[in-house]
C-alpha cells in the first residue's frame, strides 16, 4: 500500500488542474496558485506537478526545446475525439497531437510567431 503525503500547496495545485476544463500551462497554474500562496515559485510548482504526474494524478507534456513550455491536465478529464462527436476538428487534432507526442506543429507555429515578432521589432 502506497501512502501519498501531500502538502497544502500540492492540494491547491491538484484542485486547479482538476477543476480546469482545458490543459493549463505552468505559468497559468503559477498565476492561480499565487493568489493563495504568494511565495510560490516556478520551481516549487514544477516540483509538485512532476510529483503529481509521477503519482498519476495529473498528466503533463513538455512542448518545445530546452526549458520549453509544460502543459498540464487532469488525467481523468482529457477526452479523446471518440468521446465527443461534436468536437471541433482543431480540438480533435490538438488532442491527438498531445496524446501521440506530435507537437512539432505547435512548436513550429510558436517559432514562426516569434520570428515574425522579432522582425516587427527590428522594423521599429
Number of C-alpha atoms within 10 A of each C-alpha: 3 4 5 8 6 11 9 9 16 19 12 16 19 19 12 18 22 19 11 13 12 14 18 18 17 18 15 14 21 21 15 15 20 13 10 11 14 11 9 15 14 13 10 14 19 16 13 19 23 16 15 20 18 12 11 13 16 21 21 22 17 16 19 16 8 7 8 11 14 16 19 23 24 23 15 11 16 15 12 15 17 9 9 10 9 9 13 11 10 9 12 17 14 17 16 16 15 16 13 9 12 13 18 12 11 14 16 12 12 13 13 11 12 12 12 12 12 11 11 10 9 8 7 5
